[in-house]
Amino acid sequence: MPDGPHADAQVLTTGASLDEARAAVVALHGRGAMARSVLGLATELDVADVAWLGPQAAGNTWYPYSFMADTADNEPHLSSALELVDETVARAVDAGIPHERVVLLGFSQGACLASEYVARNATRFGGLVAFSGGLIGPEGTARDYDGDLDGTPVYLGCDASDPHIPKERVNETRDVLTDLGGDVTEQIFEGMGHTIVPEELEAAGDVLANAVGDGDE
């Protein structure tokens, strides 16, 4: 179990059972939301043979301040949240789903958390889907991550004028994850707002379908 604020977190599930699924999604909700809200994407995306795991943040918030605040200000919540994500990924892997079929997906604060987790634990994942999010830390944060994403499909979608997520941070996230070996697709929208649009859902569905099919003989 993770230490800190998220130590007693519940993990909600939907979709296929882990023992029957071909792929898994670790789905991370936004600030003030609940796991069941982001798990609703399982119905919208409707990709078969996928187990969805939705950790629930303590107080419905992964960390207290902006994702661009000094990292220390968001501790111990951030480290606890990253530990919970790691534990949830391990739950899928222990059930027989390899990392290359595990997709990290999040919206807003959850997208930031998913992006940071993938960067800090770079390996071949099934994918990263970040709806309106980016890597965590203040401007100028050193991005000296280790590992190799080895072609992991990455989708980043955001509004050009998102009130919470500067476009420049999305661009930085694109560049960092590309340098780590990710196969990154970035879409910047005009007038979308802080939400998820059909074009993003289509892209996310493609990432999930590829994860399910990855490794077919």
Secondary structure, 3 states (H helix, E strand, C coil): CCCHHHCCCCEEEEECCCCCCCEEEEEECCCCCCHHHHHCHHHHHCCCCEEEEEECCHHHCCCCCCCCCCHHHHCCHHHHHHHHHHHHHHHHHHCCCCHHHEEEEEECHHHHHHHHHHHHCECCCCEEEEECCCCCCCCCCCCCCCECCCCCEEEEEEECCCCCCCHHHHHHHHHHHHHCCCEEEEEEECCCCCCCCHHHHHHHHHHHHHHHHCCCC
